[in-house]
Amino acid sequence: QVQLVESGGRPVQAGDSLRLSCVASGGTFSSYVMAWFRQAPGKEREFVAAISAKTSSTVLHDSVNDRFTISRDNAQNTVYLEMNSLKFEDTAVYYCAAGWAWPNRRTYADAYIYWGQGTQVTVSS
C-alpha cells in the first residue's frame, strides 16, 4: 500500500509561481509512474502532468505545457509540480497519483492506483 501526501498549495495572485510536492511512502517509489491531476469546483478531475518511472519522461496537458513542469526525486520519494504564470483557471484541488501505465493510458485517472488527499491551489485574478 502506497501513501501519497501532497503539499504546497495556497492562495496566490495571477502570474505567480508555486511548487507542489508529493511524498510517497510504503512502496517502491522509483517503480511508479507519477502524475498530477486537478479538479475545479463543479468540474471533473482532469489530467495535468505525468512522469515515467524509468526514464523520467514527461507528458503535460496542452493547457499547461508551457507553464508547468513535473519532476521527481527518487532518493526523496517525491514528485514535484512546478507551476509558473498561474492563471485564475488553474484554481483547483491538485491530486498526486501513482500507477504503472506508460505510455498507454497515462493521462487517464482510472489508470492510477494510489491517490493523495489533494492540496488546494487558489489563483486570484
Helices and strands as residue ranges (DSSP letters): E 3-7, E 11-13, E 18-25, G 29-31, E 33-39, E 46-51, E 58-60, E 68-73, E 78-83, G 88-90, E 92-99, G 109-111, E 112-115, E 119-124
